[in-house]
Structures are given as C-alpha cells and as structure tokens.
C-alpha cells in the first residue's frame, strides 16, 4: 500500500468465525500494554470471549477494509447499555499495524451514529488507561470531555441529544 492511500473501513458484526484474528489481536505484545491482564489466555477460549462481548447489551463489530469483509483490522464496540441513565460505553482495539491511520476514528464515528439513531442514548462513555494518550486524543476529537482522571483510568463522556431508550 502506498503511503498516500487512505484505507476506508466498514464494520461487520463480530462472529466466532473471527476467533483466530481476535485471539491474535488480543495477544499482540503492543496491544497487551493497554490491558492490565491478558484478555484471552488461549485460543480455545476465544469463542467464549466473543460470545461474552456480543451478548445482550453489548454490540461488537470487526473493523475491516471497505468491500473486504474478510479482512480484520480490529474491533469496536458499544457495551454496558444503561437503560436507567440512557448511556452506553464505547471501546475498541485496533491492530498496531493500523495505528495512526484514522481508522478507529472512522469506526467510532460509525458506532456513535448507531448509539444516537438506534439506541437513542443521551451519553456515550469512554474509559481508558490514563497512559493511553492516543485513545484520549481520539475521543476528544469526537467531542468527548474528560470528566474524571486518576493515575490509572480516565473517564470521558460525550453528551448526545436523543430519544429515550424504549
């Protein structure tokens, strides 16, 4: 790929067919620096991990290149839907080969629209390690504001105008 080529992404629902790619992503040494412990300890546990992160109240997509649904660049998610407070959390993990290319920004823009239009939430919450300055800058570009920070975790919130969750 030429340096000037821009990757356009699409998102597809994450499935157990993505197990090997998900396992490899969450066992990449650069990715592991963002997690206090290894999320998936062995390949055989990956389908259970995917089932958990795609269960009720959690929506998880794989990030792939536009018109290449077989590609796998990372994952993005809306999770922990709080019907009482009309909020949901946002998160994602991108393979390090694709860091700094604006791909997670594209993915988050897509899922923020899902949160706004389909889930009708009032707030989207982002939580990340305080040391993860790239993630903090990313969500600030999307209109999130830091509401709490300490040595280990930073909490950011984006307030939306939307209808209440049915």
PyMOL commands that set and color helices and strands:
alter all, ss='L'
color gray80, all
select helices_A, chain A and resi 16-25+29-32+43-53+96-98+103-117+133-141
alter helices_A, ss='H'
color red, helices_A
select strands_A, chain A and resi 9-13+59-65+74-82+87-94+123-129+145-149+153-159
alter strands_A, ss='S'
color yellow, strands_A
deselect
rebuild
show_as cartoon
